[in-house]
Amino acid sequence: MNVIGISGTPRKDGNSEILLRYALKPFENNGWNVKIFLLSKLTINPCKACDLCRENGICIITDDMHGIYDAFRWCNAIIISSPVYSRNVSSQLLSILDRHYAVNIERPLEGKVGGAIAVGRGTCGGQVITINAIYTWMLSCGIICVPGELNGVTAVADKPSDILNQENRLKQAEILGLNILNVAKQIHS
Ligand SMILES: Cc1cc2nc3c(=O)[nH]c(=O)nc-3n(C[C@H](O)[C@H](O)[C@H](O)COP(=O)(O)O)c2cc1C
């Protein structure tokens, strides 16, 4: 079984990336194949709306998105994390969500299982909006959204790695991963 994690922060050691790594731990412990995509390292350009993908199902932009298209097909589960930017997902992550448009006819994520993580500086800084933006995208791709302890994982943190001081949030991220893993297992049993 295969899981992918997409980290939407452009920062090294971003808090949202750290939570994503905690959410992926249960998969590693259960022998799943785990692939993580760090938007701090990849180049994903925005969709140009050329619509050539509507003719041949292939995006003509040559960048790292093609590895993510393959991962969409390969995975059984997907977890996405984002920093809160302007009360929404990061623009780096939004490019990925938009670029799914090119494979929407193929529906590579249909029936798969997913979860979301959002970290912002402010209390009520837009974490819930960010989680819901990810959920809305997941639902439109046919992904079954799985909650963590309460909902998706939201957290308040600012400087890189600050989240490591919040044991409770790290635990909640692991619970999110475990819940996704259990639903995926049930679907495939
Ligand atoms: C361009 C930009 C916009 C931001 N907008 C918000 C915001 O609307 N609400 C908020 O709570 N924090 C906002 N922040 C703060 C980040 O969400 C916060 O630093 C968070 O820890 C970043 O996640 P990361 O550590 O995974 O990179 C913003 C930061 C930047 C750089």
The ligand as an SDF file (V2000), in Angstrom:
LIG
                    3D

 31 33  0  0  0  0  0  0  0  0999 V2000
    2.7200   35.4080    2.9360 C   0  0  0  0  0  0  0  0  0  0  0  0
    2.3030   34.9690    4.3070 C   0  0  0  0  0  0  0  0  0  0  0  0
    0.9760   35.0830    4.6580 C   0  0  0  0  0  0  0  0  0  0  0  0
    0.5520   34.6480    5.9140 C   0  0  0  0  0  0  0  0  0  0  0  0
   -0.7740   34.7460    6.2350 N   0  0  0  0  0  0  0  0  0  0  0  0
   -1.2110   34.2640    7.4270 C   0  0  0  0  0  0  0  0  0  0  0  0
   -2.5950   34.2970    7.7540 C   0  0  0  0  0  0  0  0  0  0  0  0
   -3.4460   34.7420    6.9820 O   0  0  0  0  0  0  0  0  0  0  0  0
   -2.9730   33.7840    8.9580 N   0  0  0  0  0  0  0  0  0  0  0  0
   -2.0580   33.2710    9.8590 C   0  0  0  0  0  0  0  0  0  0  0  0
   -2.4900   32.8160   10.9350 O   0  0  0  0  0  0  0  0  0  0  0  0
   -0.7440   33.2300    9.5850 N   0  0  0  0  0  0  0  0  0  0  0  0
   -0.2940   33.7120    8.3870 C   0  0  0  0  0  0  0  0  0  0  0  0
    1.0440   33.6380    8.0800 N   0  0  0  0  0  0  0  0  0  0  0  0
    1.9800   33.0020    9.0310 C   0  0  0  0  0  0  0  0  0  0  0  0
    2.2520   31.5260    8.7050 C   0  0  0  0  0  0  0  0  0  0  0  0
    1.0520   30.8150    8.4850 O   0  0  0  0  0  0  0  0  0  0  0  0
    3.0050   30.8520    9.8500 C   0  0  0  0  0  0  0  0  0  0  0  0
    4.3000   31.4240    9.9440 O   0  0  0  0  0  0  0  0  0  0  0  0
    3.1090   29.3360    9.7260 C   0  0  0  0  0  0  0  0  0  0  0  0
    3.8720   28.8050   10.7980 O   0  0  0  0  0  0  0  0  0  0  0  0
    3.7670   28.9510    8.4260 C   0  0  0  0  0  0  0  0  0  0  0  0
    3.7760   27.5470    8.2950 O   0  0  0  0  0  0  0  0  0  0  0  0
    5.1600   26.7670    8.0710 P   0  0  0  0  0  0  0  0  0  0  0  0
    5.9360   26.9090    9.3760 O   0  0  0  0  0  0  0  0  0  0  0  0
    4.7640   25.3730    7.7720 O   0  0  0  0  0  0  0  0  0  0  0  0
    5.8880   27.4430    6.9440 O   0  0  0  0  0  0  0  0  0  0  0  0
    1.4960   34.1100    6.8510 C   0  0  0  0  0  0  0  0  0  0  0  0
    2.8390   34.0310    6.4740 C   0  0  0  0  0  0  0  0  0  0  0  0
    3.2480   34.4550    5.2320 C   0  0  0  0  0  0  0  0  0  0  0  0
    4.7030   34.3100    4.8370 C   0  0  0  0  0  0  0  0  0  0  0  0
  1  2  1  0
  2  3  1  0
  2 30  2  0
  3  4  2  0
  4  5  1  0
  4 28  1  0
  5  6  2  0
  6  7  1  0
  6 13  1  0
  7  8  2  0
  7  9  1  0
  9 10  1  0
 10 11  2  0
 10 12  1  0
 12 13  2  0
 13 14  1  0
 14 15  1  0
 14 28  1  0
 15 16  1  0
 16 17  1  0
 16 18  1  0
 18 19  1  0
 18 20  1  0
 20 21  1  0
 20 22  1  0
 22 23  1  0
 23 24  1  0
 24 25  2  0
 24 26  1  0
 24 27  1  0
 28 29  2  0
 29 30  1  0
 30 31  1  0
M  END
$$$$
